[in-house]
Structures are given as C-alpha cells and as structure tokens.
Amino acid sequence: MDARALWQRYQDWLYFHEGLGLYLDVSRMRFDDALVESLRPKFDKAFADMAELEKGAIANPDENRMVGHYWLRNPDLAPTPELTQEIVQTIEQIESFAEKVQTGAIHPPRASRFTDVISIGIGGSALGPQFVAEALSPDFPPLKIHFIDNTDPAGIDRILTHLRNSLSSTLVLVISKSGGTPEPRNAMIEVKKAYAGQNLDFAKYAIAITGVDSNLDKVAKSEGWLARFFMYDWVGGRTSEMSSVGLVPAALQGVDIRAMLEGAKEMDDATRIPDVKNNPAALLALAWYYSGNGRGEKDMVVLPYKDSLLLFSRYLQQLVMESLGKEKDLDGNIVYQGIAVYGNKGSTDQHAYVQQLREGVPNFFATLIEVLEDRQGPSPEIDPGVTAGDYLSGFLLGTRQALYENHRDSITVTIPQVNSRTVGALIALYERAVGLYASLINVNAYHQPGVEAGKKAAAVILDLQKRVVDVLQKEKSALSLAEVAEKAGSPDEVEAIYKILRHLHSNQRGVVLKGDLAQPSSLTVSIN
Ligand SMILES: O=P(O)(O)OC[C@H]1O[C@](O)(CO)[C@@H](O)[C@@H]1O
C-alpha cells in the first residue's frame, strides 16, 4: 500500500474516544475485510458471552466463579444490591482511611504520621500497584511506596536496609487474595521480625488486603492489625487493580482513585458496544487474532514511549499470558494457547532489541503507546525549533514506519496525557480485549491451573529438603549423594538432592560438601 492508501486505511479504521481523548490505530495490522467478516460469528458470541459475564454468569467455570472486575468501577452493574453496597462502601472506606493516614489522624505509635509504605504481594497483588505507582505516584507522595514482590532474601534486605531508620513511620500492606501464597507470607514473616527487632509492635503498622477468612485475614484479625480490606473471589489477581488491592496503595500515595475508576468505567462503556469497528477492545482482539492466526503465533511487543508507563508491559504479561496461556480450551481440547508479551519503553528499547524487530525473525507485532503531552510545562529547544519531545515522537513514528516498511505490523494506542483517568482506561481496555479474545479462541481467561503445578513442585522440593537434613543429622560419617538419596527414600532424586545440598552449603546452613565440585557424584556430604 502506498502512503495515500495507508492514510485512507488509517482513517477508515481509526477509533477515537472523545471523552478520554484516546485513539486506537490498527491500520498497520494487515488484516483484510474478509477476515473481519469471517470472524463476525465469533465476535457476536464474544459480545454475548461478555454481556452474560457482566450480568453475573459463572464465566469462570473451572473455579465455578463469577467474573466481576467491571462491577468495581460501576457498582450498579453488580448482580445483587448487597454486592453493589459492598463495592461502594469499600471505596469509601479506602478513601477515608487514606485521608486519615495522610493527615496523621491515624499515625504510628512513635511518630506524628506515616511517611512510607511497604507493599508485600506478588503477581496481581503487586504488578497493578507497581504499574500504577510508576505511572501516577506524585514526585513527592504523602507516603513513599516500596514493593517486596518476591521471597528473595536479598531483595527483602534491600528494602529493609533502605527503611532501617524509617520503620517506625512505615505502614506495611500485606496483599494476598488467597492469603496463602508462600512468597508474600515469607516476606511478611521477615518484615515482622524486622519490626520486632526494633521493638515496634508490627500489628500497629500492618494492613491486610485479602479474602474474607483467608489465613492472612485470620492472622490479621487475631493480632489486631491496624486495618483489613477485603477482595472478592469474583475478582482475579490480574484484574484486581480497581479493587482494594490496587486502590489502597494508590490512595495512600495520593493517587486520584476516583478518576482511575471513572476512566475505567468510561472505557468499559465503550468496550461494551457489540460492534467491532466501534469497540476498541474488539479492535485489539481482532488485531491479535489476525497477527497470531488465533494461535498466538506472534508475540506482543509493548513499547510505551513514556517513561512513566515503563511497567505497563510487565502488567500486561500477567494479564495477557496468565489469562490466555492455556493448555486446554473450554471444550477440553489440547490447544496450547497464549500470546507472549514483552517490552519496556521507547525510545530506549530501540537501542536494545528493535534491531531484531526491524530485521530479524518476524515473530511479533508491536504495540506502541503514544502520549501526546511531552511534559507538564514548556520544553527547551534542543535544536532550533525542536524539543526532546519532538525527538521522542519522531522515534515512535519512525519506528512504526520502519517496521511496517519491512512487513512488521503494529498497533498504536494514543492518549493525551498520563493521568489517573487514562491509566484507568488503559487497564480497562486491555482487560476487556483479553476477555473478548479469550472468547474468540474459546479459552477460560479467568483461571490459572498451570501456576498450581509450580507451587506443588516447590512443596515437594521443600519436603525433600527436610528429609535429607534428617538423614544427615542422624548420620555420623559423611555420605555420598547417592547414599543420601537412598536413605531419604528418594533414590531417583539425586540431582534434586544435590541442588538442595549445594544451596544449603552455599548459605552456611551446616551442610559440608567435600570433593570435586565439577564432579557432583564424587562429592561427600555431612552436616555440622
Ligand atoms: O493474591 P494471591 O492470592 O497471593 O495470588 C498472587 C498471584 O498468584 C496467582 O494466583 C498465580 O500466579 C495470580 O493469579 C495472583 O495474582
């Protein structure tokens, strides 16, 4: 297509949301009208499925759950008055709590007000809050947020070291929908010890965000924590940013959560329209389906040309890949579905891997996120009549063109500014697009069976570690790895036992490995 024809295609397929000032450009995805027509029945079903979902259908059949994240920003949509009331009250409680913390009405025992907040959580209990903090937190927030989103001891140490003189004015959010995920539990226990080490009563600094009566809720209740906020079983972790999971950390930082909810609601109203060309989420689902032949054959490279949106791709990794990456479809067929997501930010990534995108293996489509406002306030000239923002915009447009010229497709999402409303709208846009696309490919977007496998395997390793340590403690002389495996009753698990013992040996846990480390079978092991 020549430039004139492309300009016409751009205009034919352009979606513009006047209220949000959001544009969606799918013109550089080379689908044709025949594909759009062929997908019409699938889209009709996707729109019907989505309407039922919003009415409270069991849209997550594998876990027999409703899917209600859209109700969080439009409580009247909830299927019962009780749920509507709960959603409304939760938002009010969060606003009131954050206001009291910021004014000092709620303050720590030894300080006039809280200055920092440690947010402990993983997956959807971290990625949404991290994305929103990076995108929307003020330069000098009322409380500065620090995330512990793993069970890495060194990672926990880093946060606690940075805060070693501020723990007495630091709130701790422990976020876990299930209330039992090992990583946040481990971090909570370590942080609790750090508070105890400074003679600080952890309960007076701690807030639980979890499911009612979860293990975490029981701990928070029995220990009398400062506050408890709840989330519902019909909100998935990867769609929980508009629940207390995202709203509590955001509100504590001074983010306008009402505007974020409003932006999401405005986008929901737009993505509810059962007409592909006039529904931005349907246009995204169409573009994804075309690009990967409905089988995820191409990766989604997410390139926001705005530093503050750096974590959007990490957020989308969970939202897209945990929703769509499924072995079976809703009829039980083995399908191995999904769309891989990666990316950081432009133009930075142009100096990292865009070389491969431009000339290498054509196994992707790009999603460029354009923000029209360069900065708040005027920019100095870099060259006569040219600013740094002109360069950034030029790099985005240039990359889009350079990719397209070499038959690499791209989508461009354009927002006027990064603010609470547009961030809420972006989140809602992709939540809906994932839901519609999941219908097109007939998978359940709302469960995550594959993650359980990893959790179970980790539990087996920890059980094996206990048995191996028992064996060594009973033995007086050093043993070979094979002898340890035999005595632990797991003769075939020699390699796993070797890895466990090497880890213990590397961390001064009393395990002594002797022999040639390059020849593991030659090693003998004992415990002090
Ligand atoms: O909030 P929880 O229950 O600790 O779960 C954390 C994350 O683990 C998962 O359950 C599996 O990755 C995610 O869906 C979820 O966001």
The ligand as an SDF file (V2000), in Angstrom:
LIG
                    3D

 16 16  0  0  0  0  0  0  0  0999 V2000
   -3.0040  -12.6010   45.6700 O   0  0  0  0  0  0  0  0  0  0  0  0
   -2.5460  -14.0190   45.8880 P   0  0  0  0  0  0  0  0  0  0  0  0
   -3.6540  -14.9540   46.2510 O   0  0  0  0  0  0  0  0  0  0  0  0
   -1.3870  -14.0740   46.8510 O   0  0  0  0  0  0  0  0  0  0  0  0
   -2.0160  -14.5670   44.4650 O   0  0  0  0  0  0  0  0  0  0  0  0
   -0.9430  -13.9110   43.8670 C   0  0  0  0  0  0  0  0  0  0  0  0
   -0.8930  -14.3140   42.4130 C   0  0  0  0  0  0  0  0  0  0  0  0
   -0.7170  -15.7320   42.2540 O   0  0  0  0  0  0  0  0  0  0  0  0
   -1.6110  -16.2090   41.2440 C   0  0  0  0  0  0  0  0  0  0  0  0
   -2.6990  -16.8040   41.8770 O   0  0  0  0  0  0  0  0  0  0  0  0
   -0.9360  -17.2120   40.3630 C   0  0  0  0  0  0  0  0  0  0  0  0
    0.1120  -16.6050   39.6850 O   0  0  0  0  0  0  0  0  0  0  0  0
   -2.0370  -14.9580   40.4920 C   0  0  0  0  0  0  0  0  0  0  0  0
   -3.2050  -15.1350   39.7440 O   0  0  0  0  0  0  0  0  0  0  0  0
   -2.1730  -13.9980   41.6260 C   0  0  0  0  0  0  0  0  0  0  0  0
   -2.2260  -12.6460   41.2070 O   0  0  0  0  0  0  0  0  0  0  0  0
  1  2  2  0
  2  3  1  0
  2  4  1  0
  2  5  1  0
  5  6  1  0
  6  7  1  0
  7  8  1  0
  7 15  1  0
  8  9  1  0
  9 10  1  0
  9 11  1  0
  9 13  1  0
 11 12  1  0
 13 14  1  0
 13 15  1  0
 15 16  1  0
M  END
$$$$
